[in-house]
């Protein structure tokens, strides 16, 4: 049972890669004037920091020690966007590559990493009026969230969105490769022993395959306001 004051809502937005949750979460937070916490960015930050230091993404013990030594912080820039700072350096642009996407999935399998980041995520959202997006927000991080949504879409729709996003960022990729990577990541995330990617029992499930992003956010906003 939540102990937050009435109206101090936590929105838990979970789902697989390419379902549109990152953009939807940002737009929803802007509409509601809520804080946005991109938990996936934290795992991406760990993967990037490990790569910098030559730490294997499969070495859970070393990764856990690394996380304990990092200063991970979200800083709002002049345009109002949340930027991930690692040890006081803005690394936001470097965490959105296909390589780091793969790394984030791999480091997130480790109990040591998830445990180290769990407390940080809860502190960032404990006061409510926050949108947290990730893969285990409604099941593990905030099982008492007032609003839980599981966004998904077809494999092909998610691959196309991710492909377009990477192309806009200047990365040279093949659609078939993106589709394969998404399916591989789905398998890893849903079959891992620690905090697997599954909808919370009380989550609202929303398939975004055939609707626009604005329609997705309209539905999310209506749901949140109905819980206030």
KOLMI-764770 format. One record per residue: residue in three letters; residue number from 1; y, z, x of N, C-alpha, C in turn. Coordinates in steps of 0.2 Angstrom, whole numbers. Example, Ala and Ser with C-alpha at 12.3 -4.5 7.8 and 13.67 -1.06 7.14 Angstrom:
BEGIN
+------+------+-------+-------+-------+-------+-------+-------+-------+-------+-------+
| resn | resi |   n_Y |   n_Z |   n_X |  ca_Y |  ca_Z |  ca_X |   c_Y |   c_Z |   c_X |
+------+------+-------+-------+-------+-------+-------+-------+-------+-------+-------+
|  ALA |    1 |   -28 |    39 |    66 |   -22 |    39 |    62 |   -16 |    39 |    66 |
|  SER |    2 |   -11 |    35 |    64 |    -5 |    36 |    68 |     0 |    39 |    64 |
+------+------+-------+-------+-------+-------+-------+-------+-------+-------+-------+
This chain:
BEGIN
+------+------+-------+-------+-------+-------+-------+-------+-------+-------+-------+
| resn | resi |   n_Y |   n_Z |   n_X |  ca_Y |  ca_Z |  ca_X |   c_Y |   c_Z |   c_X |
+------+------+-------+-------+-------+-------+-------+-------+-------+-------+-------+
|  UNK |    1 |    -6 |     0 |     4 |     0 |     0 |     0 |     6 |     0 |     4 |
|  UNK |    2 |    11 |    -4 |     3 |    17 |    -5 |     7 |    22 |     1 |     6 |
|  UNK |    3 |    25 |     3 |    11 |    30 |     9 |    10 |    37 |     6 |    11 |
|  UNK |    4 |    38 |    -1 |    11 |    44 |    -4 |    12 |    48 |    -3 |     5 |
|  UNK |    5 |    55 |    -2 |     6 |    59 |    -1 |     0 |    59 |    -8 |    -5 |
|  UNK |    6 |    60 |    -7 |   -11 |    59 |   -12 |   -16 |    64 |   -18 |   -14 |
|  UNK |    7 |    61 |   -24 |   -14 |    65 |   -30 |   -12 |    65 |   -31 |    -4 |
|  UNK |    8 |    62 |   -27 |     0 |    61 |   -28 |     7 |    54 |   -32 |     8 |
|  UNK |    9 |    54 |   -38 |     6 |    48 |   -41 |     6 |    46 |   -44 |    13 |
|  UNK |   10 |    39 |   -44 |    14 |    36 |   -47 |    19 |    32 |   -53 |    17 |
|  UNK |   11 |    34 |   -59 |    19 |    30 |   -65 |    17 |    26 |   -67 |    23 |
|  UNK |   12 |    19 |   -67 |    21 |    14 |   -69 |    26 |    12 |   -77 |    25 |
|  UNK |   13 |    14 |   -81 |    29 |    12 |   -88 |    28 |     7 |   -90 |    33 |
|  UNK |   14 |     1 |   -91 |    31 |    -4 |   -93 |    36 |    -7 |  -100 |    34 |
|  UNK |   15 |   -11 |  -103 |    39 |   -14 |  -110 |    38 |   -15 |  -113 |    45 |
|  UNK |   16 |   -19 |  -119 |    45 |   -21 |  -122 |    51 |   -15 |  -126 |    53 |
|  UNK |   17 |   -16 |  -129 |    59 |   -11 |  -133 |    62 |    -9 |  -140 |    58 |
|  UNK |   18 |    -3 |  -141 |    57 |    -1 |  -148 |    54 |    -1 |  -147 |    47 |
|  UNK |   19 |    -1 |  -141 |    44 |    -1 |  -140 |    37 |     6 |  -139 |    34 |
|  UNK |   20 |    11 |  -139 |    39 |    18 |  -139 |    38 |    21 |  -132 |    37 |
|  UNK |   21 |    17 |  -127 |    40 |    19 |  -120 |    39 |    25 |  -118 |    43 |
|  UNK |   22 |    26 |  -121 |    49 |    31 |  -119 |    53 |    38 |  -121 |    51 |
|  UNK |   23 |    38 |  -128 |    48 |    45 |  -130 |    46 |    46 |  -127 |    39 |
|  UNK |   24 |    41 |  -126 |    35 |    42 |  -123 |    28 |    44 |  -116 |    29 |
|  UNK |   25 |    41 |  -112 |    34 |    43 |  -105 |    35 |    50 |  -105 |    37 |
|  UNK |   26 |    53 |  -109 |    42 |    60 |  -109 |    44 |    64 |  -111 |    38 |
|  UNK |   27 |    63 |  -116 |    34 |    67 |  -117 |    28 |    67 |  -112 |    23 |
|  UNK |   28 |    61 |  -109 |    22 |    61 |  -103 |    17 |    65 |   -97 |    20 |
|  UNK |   29 |    65 |   -96 |    26 |    69 |   -90 |    29 |    76 |   -92 |    28 |
|  UNK |   30 |    78 |   -98 |    29 |    85 |  -100 |    29 |    87 |   -99 |    21 |
|  UNK |   31 |    83 |  -101 |    17 |    85 |  -101 |    10 |    86 |   -93 |     7 |
|  UNK |   32 |    82 |   -89 |    10 |    81 |   -82 |     8 |    86 |   -78 |    12 |
|  UNK |   33 |    88 |   -80 |    17 |    92 |   -76 |    22 |    87 |   -71 |    25 |
|  UNK |   34 |    81 |   -73 |    27 |    76 |   -68 |    30 |    76 |   -70 |    37 |
|  UNK |   35 |    73 |   -65 |    41 |    71 |   -66 |    48 |    65 |   -70 |    48 |
|  UNK |   36 |    65 |   -75 |    53 |    59 |   -79 |    54 |    55 |   -76 |    60 |
|  UNK |   37 |    48 |   -75 |    60 |    44 |   -74 |    66 |    39 |   -79 |    66 |
|  UNK |   38 |    39 |   -83 |    71 |    34 |   -88 |    72 |    29 |   -85 |    77 |
|  UNK |   39 |    24 |   -82 |    74 |    19 |   -79 |    79 |    15 |   -84 |    83 |
|  UNK |   40 |    14 |   -90 |    81 |    11 |   -95 |    85 |    15 |   -96 |    91 |
|  UNK |   41 |    21 |   -95 |    91 |    25 |   -96 |    97 |    24 |   -91 |   102 |
|  UNK |   42 |    22 |   -85 |   100 |    20 |   -80 |   105 |    14 |   -82 |   109 |
|  UNK |   43 |     9 |   -84 |   105 |     3 |   -86 |   108 |     4 |   -92 |   113 |
|  UNK |   44 |     8 |   -97 |   111 |    10 |  -102 |   115 |    14 |  -100 |   121 |
|  UNK |   45 |    18 |   -95 |   121 |    21 |   -92 |   126 |    16 |   -89 |   131 |
|  UNK |   46 |    11 |   -85 |   129 |     6 |   -82 |   133 |     3 |   -88 |   137 |
|  UNK |   47 |     1 |   -93 |   133 |    -3 |   -99 |   137 |     2 |  -102 |   142 |
|  UNK |   48 |     8 |  -103 |   141 |    13 |  -106 |   146 |    14 |  -101 |   152 |
|  UNK |   49 |    14 |   -95 |   150 |    15 |   -90 |   156 |     9 |   -90 |   160 |
|  UNK |   50 |     3 |   -90 |   157 |    -3 |   -90 |   161 |    -4 |   -96 |   165 |
|  UNK |   51 |    -2 |  -102 |   162 |    -2 |  -108 |   166 |     3 |  -108 |   172 |
|  UNK |   52 |     9 |  -105 |   171 |    13 |  -104 |   177 |    10 |  -100 |   182 |
|  UNK |   53 |     6 |   -95 |   181 |     3 |   -90 |   185 |    -4 |   -92 |   188 |
|  UNK |   54 |    -6 |   -97 |   185 |   -13 |   -99 |   187 |   -19 |   -95 |   184 |
|  UNK |   55 |   -17 |   -92 |   179 |   -22 |   -88 |   175 |   -26 |   -92 |   170 |
|  UNK |   56 |   -33 |   -92 |   171 |   -37 |   -96 |   167 |   -37 |   -94 |   159 |
|  UNK |   57 |   -36 |   -99 |   155 |   -35 |   -97 |   148 |   -42 |   -94 |   145 |
|  UNK |   58 |   -47 |   -94 |   148 |   -53 |   -91 |   146 |   -55 |   -84 |   149 |
|  UNK |   59 |   -50 |   -82 |   153 |   -51 |   -75 |   156 |   -47 |   -70 |   152 |
|  UNK |   60 |   -50 |   -67 |   147 |   -47 |   -62 |   143 |   -44 |   -56 |   146 |
|  UNK |   61 |   -48 |   -53 |   151 |   -45 |   -47 |   154 |   -39 |   -49 |   158 |
|  UNK |   62 |   -38 |   -54 |   162 |   -32 |   -56 |   165 |   -27 |   -58 |   160 |
|  UNK |   63 |   -28 |   -61 |   155 |   -23 |   -63 |   150 |   -20 |   -56 |   147 |
|  UNK |   64 |   -25 |   -52 |   145 |   -22 |   -45 |   142 |   -17 |   -42 |   147 |
|  UNK |   65 |   -19 |   -42 |   153 |   -15 |   -39 |   158 |    -8 |   -42 |   159 |
|  UNK |   66 |    -8 |   -49 |   158 |    -2 |   -53 |   158 |     2 |   -52 |   153 |
|  UNK |   67 |    -1 |   -51 |   147 |     3 |   -50 |   141 |     7 |   -43 |   141 |
|  UNK |   68 |     4 |   -38 |   144 |     7 |   -32 |   145 |    13 |   -32 |   149 |
|  UNK |   69 |    13 |   -37 |   154 |    18 |   -38 |   159 |    24 |   -42 |   156 |
|  UNK |   70 |    23 |   -46 |   151 |    28 |   -50 |   149 |    33 |   -47 |   144 |
|  UNK |   71 |    39 |   -50 |   144 |    45 |   -48 |   139 |    45 |   -54 |   135 |
|  UNK |   72 |    42 |   -54 |   129 |    43 |   -59 |   124 |    48 |   -57 |   119 |
|  UNK |   73 |    53 |   -62 |   117 |    58 |   -60 |   113 |    60 |   -66 |   109 |
|  UNK |   74 |    62 |   -66 |   103 |    65 |   -71 |    99 |    73 |   -70 |    99 |
|  UNK |   75 |    76 |   -75 |   101 |    84 |   -75 |   102 |    86 |   -80 |    97 |
|  UNK |   76 |    91 |   -79 |    93 |    94 |   -84 |    89 |   100 |   -88 |    93 |
|  UNK |   77 |    99 |   -94 |    93 |   104 |   -98 |    96 |   111 |   -99 |    92 |
|  UNK |   78 |   115 |  -103 |    95 |   122 |  -104 |    91 |   121 |  -108 |    84 |
|  UNK |   79 |   115 |  -112 |    84 |   114 |  -115 |    77 |   110 |  -111 |    73 |
|  UNK |   80 |   108 |  -105 |    75 |   104 |  -101 |    70 |    97 |  -101 |    71 |
|  UNK |   81 |    95 |  -106 |    76 |    87 |  -107 |    77 |    85 |  -101 |    81 |
|  UNK |   82 |    78 |   -99 |    80 |    75 |   -94 |    84 |    72 |   -97 |    90 |
|  UNK |   83 |    74 |   -95 |    96 |    71 |   -97 |   102 |    67 |   -92 |   106 |
|  UNK |   84 |    61 |   -94 |   109 |    57 |   -89 |   112 |    59 |   -88 |   119 |
|  UNK |   85 |    61 |   -82 |   121 |    62 |   -81 |   128 |    57 |   -77 |   131 |
|  UNK |   86 |    55 |   -79 |   137 |    49 |   -76 |   141 |    53 |   -73 |   147 |
|  UNK |   87 |    53 |   -66 |   148 |    56 |   -63 |   153 |    63 |   -66 |   154 |
|  UNK |   88 |    67 |   -66 |   148 |    74 |   -67 |   148 |    75 |   -75 |   149 |
|  UNK |   89 |    71 |   -79 |   149 |    72 |   -86 |   150 |    69 |   -90 |   144 |
|  UNK |   90 |    74 |   -94 |   141 |    72 |   -98 |   135 |    67 |  -104 |   137 |
|  UNK |   91 |    61 |  -103 |   135 |    55 |  -107 |   136 |    53 |  -111 |   130 |
|  UNK |   92 |    57 |  -111 |   125 |    56 |  -114 |   118 |    54 |  -122 |   119 |
|  UNK |   93 |    57 |  -126 |   123 |    55 |  -133 |   123 |    49 |  -134 |   127 |
|  UNK |   94 |    47 |  -129 |   131 |    41 |  -130 |   135 |    34 |  -129 |   131 |
|  UNK |   95 |    35 |  -125 |   125 |    29 |  -123 |   122 |    26 |  -127 |   117 |
|  UNK |   96 |    29 |  -133 |   116 |    28 |  -137 |   110 |    24 |  -144 |   112 |
|  UNK |   97 |    20 |  -143 |   118 |    17 |  -149 |   121 |     9 |  -149 |   118 |
|  UNK |   98 |     6 |  -154 |   118 |    -1 |  -154 |   116 |    -5 |  -149 |   121 |
|  UNK |   99 |    -4 |  -149 |   127 |    -7 |  -145 |   132 |    -7 |  -137 |   130 |
|  UNK |  100 |    -1 |  -135 |   128 |     1 |  -128 |   127 |    -2 |  -127 |   120 |
|  UNK |  101 |    -2 |  -132 |   115 |    -5 |  -131 |   109 |   -13 |  -129 |   110 |
|  UNK |  102 |   -16 |  -133 |   114 |   -23 |  -131 |   116 |   -24 |  -124 |   119 |
|  UNK |  103 |   -19 |  -123 |   124 |   -19 |  -116 |   127 |   -18 |  -111 |   122 |
|  UNK |  104 |   -14 |  -111 |   117 |   -13 |  -106 |   113 |   -19 |  -104 |   109 |
|  UNK |  105 |   -23 |  -110 |   107 |   -29 |  -109 |   103 |   -34 |  -105 |   107 |
|  UNK |  106 |   -34 |  -107 |   114 |   -39 |  -104 |   118 |   -37 |   -96 |   120 |
|  UNK |  107 |   -31 |   -95 |   121 |   -29 |   -88 |   123 |   -30 |   -83 |   117 |
|  UNK |  108 |   -29 |   -86 |   111 |   -29 |   -82 |   105 |   -36 |   -80 |   103 |
|  UNK |  109 |   -41 |   -82 |   106 |   -48 |   -80 |   105 |   -49 |   -73 |   108 |
|  UNK |  110 |   -45 |   -71 |   112 |   -47 |   -65 |   116 |   -44 |   -59 |   113 |
|  UNK |  111 |   -49 |   -54 |   112 |   -47 |   -47 |   109 |   -41 |   -44 |   113 |
|  UNK |  112 |   -41 |   -45 |   120 |   -36 |   -41 |   124 |   -29 |   -44 |   122 |
|  UNK |  113 |   -28 |   -51 |   121 |   -22 |   -54 |   119 |   -20 |   -52 |   112 |
|  UNK |  114 |   -24 |   -53 |   107 |   -23 |   -52 |   100 |   -20 |   -44 |   100 |
|  UNK |  115 |   -24 |   -40 |   103 |   -22 |   -33 |   102 |   -15 |   -31 |   105 |
|  UNK |  116 |   -14 |   -35 |   111 |    -7 |   -34 |   114 |    -1 |   -36 |   110 |
|  UNK |  117 |    -3 |   -42 |   106 |     3 |   -45 |   102 |     3 |   -42 |    95 |
|  UNK |  118 |    -2 |   -39 |    93 |    -2 |   -36 |    86 |     4 |   -31 |    85 |
|  UNK |  119 |     5 |   -26 |    90 |    10 |   -21 |    89 |    17 |   -25 |    89 |
|  UNK |  120 |    18 |   -30 |    93 |    24 |   -33 |    93 |    26 |   -37 |    87 |
|  UNK |  121 |    21 |   -40 |    84 |    22 |   -44 |    78 |    23 |   -39 |    72 |
|  UNK |  122 |    20 |   -33 |    72 |    21 |   -28 |    67 |    28 |   -25 |    67 |
|  UNK |  123 |    30 |   -24 |    73 |    37 |   -21 |    74 |    42 |   -26 |    72 |
|  UNK |  124 |    41 |   -33 |    73 |    46 |   -38 |    71 |    47 |   -38 |    64 |
|  UNK |  125 |    41 |   -37 |    60 |    41 |   -38 |    53 |    41 |   -31 |    49 |
|  UNK |  126 |    42 |   -25 |    52 |    40 |   -19 |    48 |    46 |   -18 |    43 |
|  UNK |  127 |    52 |   -20 |    44 |    57 |   -18 |    39 |    58 |   -23 |    33 |
|  UNK |  128 |    53 |   -28 |    33 |    54 |   -33 |    27 |    59 |   -38 |    28 |
|  UNK |  129 |    60 |   -41 |    23 |    65 |   -47 |    23 |    63 |   -52 |    28 |
|  UNK |  130 |    57 |   -53 |    29 |    55 |   -57 |    35 |    49 |   -62 |    33 |
|  UNK |  131 |    49 |   -68 |    36 |    44 |   -73 |    35 |    40 |   -73 |    41 |
|  UNK |  132 |    34 |   -72 |    41 |    30 |   -72 |    47 |    25 |   -78 |    46 |
|  UNK |  133 |    24 |   -82 |    51 |    19 |   -88 |    50 |    15 |   -88 |    56 |
|  UNK |  134 |     8 |   -89 |    54 |     3 |   -89 |    59 |    -4 |   -91 |    56 |
|  UNK |  135 |    -9 |   -87 |    59 |   -16 |   -88 |    56 |   -19 |   -82 |    54 |
|  UNK |  136 |   -16 |   -76 |    55 |   -20 |   -70 |    53 |   -15 |   -65 |    50 |
|  UNK |  137 |    -9 |   -68 |    48 |    -4 |   -63 |    46 |    -6 |   -59 |    39 |
|  UNK |  138 |    -8 |   -63 |    34 |   -10 |   -59 |    28 |   -17 |   -55 |    29 |
|  UNK |  139 |   -21 |   -57 |    34 |   -28 |   -54 |    34 |   -27 |   -48 |    39 |
|  UNK |  140 |   -23 |   -48 |    44 |   -24 |   -43 |    50 |   -17 |   -40 |    51 |
|  UNK |  141 |   -12 |   -44 |    52 |    -5 |   -42 |    55 |    -2 |   -38 |    49 |
|  UNK |  142 |    -1 |   -41 |    43 |     2 |   -37 |    37 |    -3 |   -38 |    31 |
|  UNK |  143 |    -8 |   -35 |    31 |   -13 |   -35 |    25 |    -9 |   -32 |    19 |
|  UNK |  144 |    -4 |   -29 |    20 |     0 |   -26 |    14 |     6 |   -30 |    12 |
|  UNK |  145 |     6 |   -36 |    15 |    12 |   -41 |    13 |    13 |   -42 |     6 |
|  UNK |  146 |    19 |   -42 |     3 |    20 |   -43 |    -4 |    19 |   -50 |    -6 |
|  UNK |  147 |    19 |   -55 |    -1 |    18 |   -62 |    -3 |    14 |   -65 |     2 |
|  UNK |  148 |     8 |   -67 |     0 |     3 |   -70 |     5 |     2 |   -78 |     3 |
|  UNK |  149 |     3 |   -82 |     7 |     1 |   -89 |     6 |    -3 |   -92 |    11 |
|  UNK |  150 |    -8 |   -96 |     9 |   -12 |  -100 |    14 |   -10 |  -108 |    13 |
|  UNK |  151 |    -7 |  -111 |    17 |    -5 |  -118 |    17 |   -10 |  -122 |    20 |
|  UNK |  152 |   -12 |  -127 |    17 |   -17 |  -132 |    20 |   -15 |  -139 |    18 |
|  UNK |  153 |   -19 |  -144 |    21 |   -18 |  -151 |    19 |   -25 |  -154 |    22 |
|  UNK |  154 |   -26 |  -161 |    20 |   -31 |  -164 |    23 |   -31 |  -165 |    30 |
|  UNK |  155 |   -36 |  -166 |    34 |   -36 |  -167 |    41 |   -32 |  -173 |    43 |
|  UNK |  156 |   -32 |  -178 |    39 |   -28 |  -184 |    41 |   -21 |  -183 |    40 |
|  UNK |  157 |   -19 |  -180 |    34 |   -12 |  -178 |    33 |    -9 |  -174 |    39 |
|  UNK |  158 |   -13 |  -169 |    41 |   -11 |  -164 |    46 |   -10 |  -168 |    53 |
|  UNK |  159 |   -15 |  -173 |    54 |   -14 |  -176 |    60 |    -8 |  -181 |    60 |
|  UNK |  160 |    -7 |  -184 |    55 |    -1 |  -189 |    54 |     5 |  -185 |    56 |
|  UNK |  161 |     6 |  -179 |    53 |    12 |  -175 |    54 |    13 |  -173 |    61 |
|  UNK |  162 |     7 |  -170 |    64 |     8 |  -168 |    71 |     9 |  -174 |    75 |
|  UNK |  163 |     6 |  -180 |    74 |     7 |  -186 |    78 |    15 |  -188 |    78 |
|  UNK |  164 |    18 |  -188 |    72 |    25 |  -189 |    71 |    29 |  -184 |    75 |
|  UNK |  165 |    27 |  -178 |    74 |    31 |  -173 |    78 |    31 |  -174 |    85 |
|  UNK |  166 |    25 |  -175 |    88 |    25 |  -176 |    95 |    29 |  -183 |    97 |
|  UNK |  167 |    28 |  -188 |    93 |    32 |  -194 |    95 |    39 |  -193 |    95 |
|  UNK |  168 |    42 |  -189 |    90 |    49 |  -188 |    90 |    51 |  -184 |    96 |
|  UNK |  169 |    47 |  -180 |    98 |    48 |  -175 |   104 |    47 |  -179 |   111 |
|  UNK |  170 |    45 |  -186 |   110 |    45 |  -190 |   116 |    38 |  -190 |   120 |
|  UNK |  171 |    33 |  -187 |   116 |    26 |  -187 |   119 |    22 |  -194 |   117 |
|  UNK |  172 |    19 |  -197 |   122 |    15 |  -202 |   121 |     8 |  -200 |   119 |
|  UNK |  173 |     6 |  -201 |   112 |    -1 |  -199 |   110 |    -4 |  -204 |   105 |
|  UNK |  174 |   -10 |  -204 |   105 |   -14 |  -208 |   100 |   -16 |  -204 |    94 |
|  UNK |  175 |   -15 |  -207 |    88 |   -17 |  -203 |    82 |   -24 |  -201 |    82 |
|  UNK |  176 |   -28 |  -205 |    84 |   -36 |  -203 |    84 |   -37 |  -197 |    88 |
|  UNK |  177 |   -33 |  -196 |    94 |   -33 |  -191 |    98 |   -31 |  -184 |    95 |
|  UNK |  178 |   -25 |  -185 |    91 |   -22 |  -179 |    88 |   -27 |  -177 |    82 |
|  UNK |  179 |   -30 |  -182 |    79 |   -35 |  -180 |    74 |   -41 |  -176 |    77 |
|  UNK |  180 |   -43 |  -178 |    82 |   -49 |  -175 |    85 |   -47 |  -168 |    88 |
|  UNK |  181 |   -41 |  -167 |    91 |   -38 |  -161 |    93 |   -37 |  -156 |    87 |
|  UNK |  182 |   -35 |  -158 |    82 |   -34 |  -154 |    76 |   -41 |  -151 |    73 |
|  UNK |  183 |   -46 |  -156 |    73 |   -52 |  -153 |    71 |   -55 |  -149 |    76 |
|  UNK |  184 |   -55 |  -150 |    82 |   -57 |  -145 |    87 |   -54 |  -138 |    86 |
|  UNK |  185 |   -47 |  -138 |    85 |   -44 |  -132 |    85 |   -46 |  -128 |    79 |
|  UNK |  186 |   -47 |  -132 |    73 |   -49 |  -129 |    67 |   -55 |  -125 |    68 |
|  UNK |  187 |   -60 |  -129 |    71 |   -67 |  -126 |    73 |   -66 |  -119 |    77 |
|  UNK |  188 |   -62 |  -120 |    82 |   -61 |  -114 |    86 |   -58 |  -108 |    83 |
|  UNK |  189 |   -53 |  -110 |    79 |   -49 |  -104 |    75 |   -53 |  -101 |    70 |
|  UNK |  190 |   -57 |  -105 |    66 |   -61 |  -103 |    61 |   -67 |   -99 |    62 |
|  UNK |  191 |   -70 |  -101 |    68 |   -76 |   -98 |    71 |   -76 |   -92 |    76 |
|  UNK |  192 |   -70 |   -91 |    78 |   -69 |   -85 |    83 |   -71 |   -79 |    80 |
|  UNK |  193 |   -73 |   -74 |    84 |   -75 |   -68 |    82 |   -69 |   -63 |    80 |
|  UNK |  194 |   -64 |   -64 |    83 |   -58 |   -60 |    82 |   -53 |   -63 |    78 |
|  UNK |  195 |   -51 |   -60 |    72 |   -46 |   -63 |    67 |   -47 |   -70 |    66 |
|  UNK |  196 |   -52 |   -73 |    63 |   -53 |   -80 |    62 |   -48 |   -82 |    57 |
|  UNK |  197 |   -47 |   -89 |    57 |   -43 |   -92 |    52 |   -46 |   -93 |    45 |
|  UNK |  198 |   -44 |   -88 |    41 |   -47 |   -88 |    34 |   -41 |   -86 |    29 |
|  UNK |  199 |   -41 |   -88 |    23 |   -36 |   -85 |    19 |   -38 |   -78 |    17 |
|  UNK |  200 |   -32 |   -74 |    16 |   -33 |   -68 |    13 |   -36 |   -68 |     6 |
|  UNK |  201 |   -40 |   -63 |     4 |   -43 |   -64 |    -3 |   -37 |   -64 |    -8 |
|  UNK |  202 |   -32 |   -61 |    -7 |   -26 |   -62 |   -12 |   -21 |   -67 |   -11 |
|  UNK |  203 |   -22 |   -71 |    -6 |   -17 |   -76 |    -4 |   -17 |   -82 |   -10 |
|  UNK |  204 |   -11 |   -84 |   -11 |   -10 |   -90 |   -15 |   -11 |   -96 |   -10 |
|  UNK |  205 |   -16 |  -101 |   -12 |   -18 |  -106 |    -8 |   -14 |  -113 |   -11 |
|  UNK |  206 |   -11 |  -116 |    -6 |    -6 |  -122 |    -7 |    -8 |  -128 |    -3 |
|  UNK |  207 |   -11 |  -133 |    -6 |   -12 |  -139 |    -3 |    -6 |  -144 |    -2 |
|  UNK |  208 |    -4 |  -145 |     4 |     3 |  -149 |     4 |     2 |  -156 |     6 |
|  UNK |  209 |    -4 |  -159 |     5 |    -6 |  -166 |     7 |    -1 |  -171 |     3 |
|  UNK |  210 |    -1 |  -170 |    -4 |     3 |  -175 |    -8 |    10 |  -173 |   -10 |
|  UNK |  211 |    13 |  -168 |    -7 |    19 |  -166 |   -10 |    24 |  -166 |    -4 |
|  UNK |  212 |    31 |  -166 |    -5 |    36 |  -166 |     0 |    37 |  -159 |     3 |
|  UNK |  213 |    40 |  -159 |     8 |    42 |  -152 |    11 |    46 |  -148 |     7 |
|  UNK |  214 |    51 |  -152 |     4 |    56 |  -148 |    -1 |    52 |  -145 |    -6 |
|  UNK |  215 |    47 |  -149 |    -9 |    43 |  -146 |   -15 |    39 |  -140 |   -12 |
|  UNK |  216 |    36 |  -140 |    -6 |    33 |  -135 |    -4 |    37 |  -129 |    -3 |
|  UNK |  217 |    43 |  -130 |    -1 |    48 |  -124 |     0 |    50 |  -122 |    -7 |
|  UNK |  218 |    51 |  -126 |   -11 |    53 |  -124 |   -18 |    48 |  -119 |   -21 |
|  UNK |  219 |    42 |  -121 |   -20 |    36 |  -117 |   -23 |    36 |  -110 |   -20 |
|  UNK |  220 |    37 |  -110 |   -13 |    37 |  -104 |    -9 |    43 |  -100 |   -11 |
|  UNK |  221 |    48 |  -102 |   -12 |    54 |   -98 |   -14 |    53 |   -95 |   -21 |
|  UNK |  222 |    51 |   -99 |   -26 |    50 |   -97 |   -32 |    45 |   -91 |   -32 |
|  UNK |  223 |    39 |   -92 |   -28 |    34 |   -86 |   -28 |    38 |   -80 |   -25 |
|  UNK |  224 |    41 |   -81 |   -20 |    45 |   -75 |   -17 |    49 |   -71 |   -22 |
|  UNK |  225 |    53 |   -75 |   -25 |    58 |   -72 |   -29 |    55 |   -69 |   -35 |
|  UNK |  226 |    49 |   -71 |   -37 |    45 |   -68 |   -43 |    43 |   -61 |   -41 |
|  UNK |  227 |    42 |   -60 |   -34 |    39 |   -54 |   -32 |    45 |   -49 |   -30 |
|  UNK |  228 |    51 |   -51 |   -30 |    57 |   -46 |   -29 |    58 |   -41 |   -34 |
+------+------+-------+-------+-------+-------+-------+-------+-------+-------+-------+
